[in-house]
């Protein structure tokens, strides 16, 4: 906020547990005031309204801050393989069937069809790409896409990647697709 020349505004920390049966215990009384159950949130908001009666920001300032927060937001993309020292070749590759829970989907006639239960899907590759982002990295090439999803056809891979309207850089074999929009969809 300081780097964007936004005046000092009070910041409160609060953890709200959605599970009303959660037992919250802490020796530090400060923690007990910062961690609450969902049914206490209206009371907490009332307390904060009482504490901060003086208006600090105009409506215009609030809109500017909300725009800034949205513009600066970057989704958390964990690097799980790197964090746990797992080699990429240890991953189960292919497209996961959400009906029979096997990596048994193959691309036929512009859709994914499970070899085991015959379940079909037009967008099963999207969840595979979301997994790829979390496990490997937030970018992918056509070759990496084919290898991870076990696709044989470079043209089918290109059509699928193009259909997702991903940001990309480079041309032909050097094209790299950004998967950030796919992970943002997962976090919405």
N, C-alpha and C positions, 0 to 999 in steps of 0.2 A: 504494500500500500504506500509505503514511504517513497519507493522508487518511482511511483506513478503520481507523486505529489498529492496524495490524499491525506487530509489532516488526520491527526491521531483520533481514532474512534475507539470506544471501549470494545474489547473482545471478551466474550464469556465462553468458557469451556463447559460442555454438558454432554454426558453420555446417557442415552435413553434406551432402556432395555424394552424390546417389544414383547417379551414373554412376561406376563403379569405374575407368573408363579416363581420367577427368578428370586433367589435369596441373595441380597446384597449385604456383605459384611466387610468391614474394613476397620482397622484400628485407628487409622487417620481420619478424623472427623471431616477434614476438608474433602476427602474422597467421597464420603457419604453425601455431601452437598452437591457433588458434581456428577454422581451416578444415580439416576432415578428410574423408576418404572414408567411405562407409557401413560398410566392413569394419573400420574402426578404432573404431567407436562403443562396443563392449563394453569395449575397453581404456580409452577415455576415461571411461566410467562407473565403472570400477574405480579410476581415478586420483581421480575426484571423491569416491568413497566413502572413500578413504584420506585425502583432504584434509579432509573434513568428517565426522569420526567422531562428534562430539558431536551428540546429538539436540537440535534447536532447537525443533521444532514437535511438538505432540501430534497424535494422529490426529484429534481434534476440530478443532484449528486447521487441519489440512490440508483437512478437509471444508469448513470455513468459507471458506478461500481458494479452493478449487475452485468452490464455489457462487458466490462473489463474482466470480471470473473469468468464469464462464458468464453471470451476470446482467449484467455490464458489457460483455460482448463486443458489438461492432457490426461487421458485415462491411464490408470496404472496398468502396465503390461509387465507381468512377472517374467523373469527368465528362469523358468523352473529347471530346465536341463542343466544350465550353467550353475545355478544355485546348488543343485544336488550332485553335480559331477556325473551326469548320465550322458553317455554318447548318443548322438541322434540315431545311429543304426540300431539302438536298443528299442526304439519305438515301434509299436504295432502300426503298420501303414495300411492305408485303404480308407474306405468310407464306411462309417458305422451305421448299422441298421437300428433305428430306434424302436423297432417292433420286436425283433428277436435278439437284439443286443450282440450282434456279431459284426466283425469287420468284413462284411460279405457283399457289399453293394458294388455293382458294376454299371458302367454307363452304357445304355442301349436305347436307341430311338429317342434321343434327347431327354432321357430321364434316368434316374438311378433305380435299379431293380436289384433286390436282394436275391442272391443265388439260393439261399436257404428257405426263406418263407415267402418269397415273391412280392414282398411289400415294395411299393414304388414311391418315389419322391422326386420332385423337380429341383429341390434345393438342398439335398443332403450334403452337398459339398460345402455349404456355408458353415455348418457346425464343425466340419473338418478343418476349415480355414481358421475358425476361431480357436480351435485347439492348437493349431500350428502357431498362431501368434503367441499364445500363452506358453507353449513349450519350446519353440525354436526362436523365432524373431518376427518383427512386425513388417517384414517385406518378403516378397517371394518372386521367383522367376518362373517362366513357363516350365522349364526343366524341373525345378524343385516342386512345383505344383503337381506335375505328372508323377514324379517319384513318390511324393507323400500320399497322393490319392490313388496311386496305382493305376494311372491312366496311360494308355499306349499312344493315343493320337495327339500330336502337338496342335493340330487344328481344333480338335474338340476342347483342349485345354485353353487355347486362345479364345475361343467363343465363350466359354464359361467365365474366364477372367474378364473379358470385355463386357459381358452382360452385367457384371457387378458394378460397372462404372467406377472402377478404382482409380485413384490418382496413380500416375506412373511416370517414369522417366526412362530415357533411352529408347532405342529402336531395335527392331528385329530380335536377334539373339541376346542383345544387351538390355532388353527392356526389363525393368524392375517395377513391380506393383506394390503399392503401399496398402497394407491391410488394416490401417488405423481405423478406418470407417467401419470395418466389420467388428472390431472390438468395441467401438463406441455403441454400435447397435446392441451388443450383448449387455452393456452396462445400463441401458435405458430401461 
